[in-house]
C-alpha cells in the first residue's frame, strides 16, 4: 500500500522515502521542451524537489527548433496595449478553430463535449497567469516592443474579436548567437533552464524514460529510464509529468494514426511517441490521435532526413502556384501551413487514390531570384543549399518532362506516384488562368490574398499599383522551376488525454494518480486547430505550468514498488 510520509524533503537517496531507487525526487519531469520546463519551474517554485529527464544529449526538443512565439489569449501585453480579449468571444473563436465539426454558437459549451470546452476555458482563464509568473522570473525573454504583432491565422472569422495581440514574440539581442542556426526557441530554453536550476531543479540528459512504476494502489510512483548505458529507477514522491513530444518520427505510429501520409517534418528526431506506448501500458485514454500541427515539406529534403531542419511554412513569392498531378491548383498557396498541409490527405473517391499525395510548387525565374525582404524565405528564393531539390526547364512542357523523370527516380520511396497524362496541358491552362486573375487582383478560385495574415506576411509589391500583393503574372519565357512538396508536420498533437490540471485520465475517465502530461505528447486542447503564430508553444507553456503547479500540491508519498 502507498505510505504517506510527513518527513520534510531530504537527500534524494534518503531511505525514509523508499528503498531500491537510484534517485528519488518529488516530481519527475520527462522531456525538456517548453511544456516540460514550464512544469518543472511551476513545481519547483512551489517547493517540490524536481528532476528533469531528457532523452537527447541536448535540451529543448522541438521547441528549440522553433521561433518560440507563443499564442496566449488575454495576455498581459495585450492589456498593457489597451487590446481587449473578452472571455466569451475568445472561447467562441477558439472553439470554432479547434473543433469546427462540433462548433455551435448557441449551445452552453459551444457544441463541444464538456471536457474539451473545459480545456479551452482553462487556457483562457490561466494563460495570462502562467505567462506573467514565468515572465516575472525572467524565464520568458519576450519582446514587449513587438506588440501587437501578427494577426491570428483566422482573423477573418467573425468570431475573432481580438485579431491581433495574442502572439508574443521572443526577443533576440543583436549579438545573440547559438551555433549556426539561432532560434527564439533556443533562447527560450536557455532562459527556462537557468530559472529551473535556480530553484534547484536537476537536469539530466541522455535519460530516456521507457516505463512507469506503480505501487499496489495503482499510483504512479516513478519511472524506469535508460540513462546512457545503464537502467535506472527514479522515484517520484508526488508525480511524474510528461512533456516529451509527439510521434511524428515514428513511421509506424504516423501511418497508423494520422489522417493521411506524412513524409517528415520539423519535430525533434526524438519525437517517436514514447508517451503513447507508456500511456497505453497504464491504461490511459487516447485522444486527438489523427491530428498534427500540419505543414508542407520539400519532398527530397524529407526523404534524406525525416526530421527536417526547415519546412515550407510560408510560401514566398508572387509568380508561383501549387498544382496537383493534373496541373491544377488545389489551394490558396498563401494560407497558413496548417491548412495547406491537410490538402495532401484528400482521398479521391473516383480514382481511389491520394491524388494530392505530392504537389508541385511551380514558379518563374523572377520569383526564384527575388531579393525582396520576407519573414519566411525557404524554399524560395533559391539559394545554394536548396537548388539540388529544384527542377528547371526552359518551357512548361519541358518542366513536366523533368518532373516525370524525377518521380521515376524516386518511385520506390513515393509508392510509384506519377503525373497524370494531362499534366502539361493542365499546367499551361492553369498558368494562363492564374495570370488573368493576377492582373485584376482577384483569385476567383482560392481567394489568395484576402485574409489578414496573408497580407501581413506578403512582401512589398513587386510593381507599383500591383492589384494583389500576393499574385503577379508568370514571365512569358522560361526558365521555369518546380519543387516537389509533400505532407509534413511540426509534430503530432495526439496522445493520452489530460484534464485542465494536466492529470492523465484512464479509459474509464478517472485520473491516473500521480501521472500528468502537457504539450505535443498529449491530446491537444486545440483539437485540429492552429490559432496563430505561436499556436504550438503557447498552449504547451500554459498547460505545462498548470500540470507542474497541480503536481506540487500532492502529498508526498514514499514511492513503494507494487508487490508481484
Secondary structure, DSSP 8 states (H G I E B T S, - for coil): --EE-------TT-GGG-SS-SEEEEEEEE--SHHHHHHHHHHHHTT--EEEE-SSSSS-GGGGGS---EE-TT-HHHHHTT----HHHHHHHHHHHH-TTT--TTSTTTTS-HHHHHHHHHHHHHHHHHHHHHHHTT---B-GGG-S-SB-TTTTSTT-S--BS-EE-B---TT---SSS--HHHHHHHHHHHHHHHTT-EEESSEEEEEEEE-TT--EEEEEEEETTEEEEEEEEEEEEE----STT-HHHHHHHSSS----BSS-TT-S-HHHHHHHHTTB-EE-TT-EEEEEEEHHHHHH-SB-S--B-S---SSEEEE-TTS-B-S-TTS-HHHHHGGGG--BTTTTB-TTSEEEEEEEHHHHT-----S--TT-S--TTTGGGEEEESSHHHHHHHHHHHHHHHGGGTTT----TTHHHHHHHHHHHHHHHHHHT--TTT-TT-SHHHHHH--S-SSTT-S-TT-----SS--EEEEEEEEEEEEE--EE-B-TT-EEEBTTS-EEEEEEE-GGGB--TTTT---STTTTHHHHHHHHHHHHHHHTTS--EE------
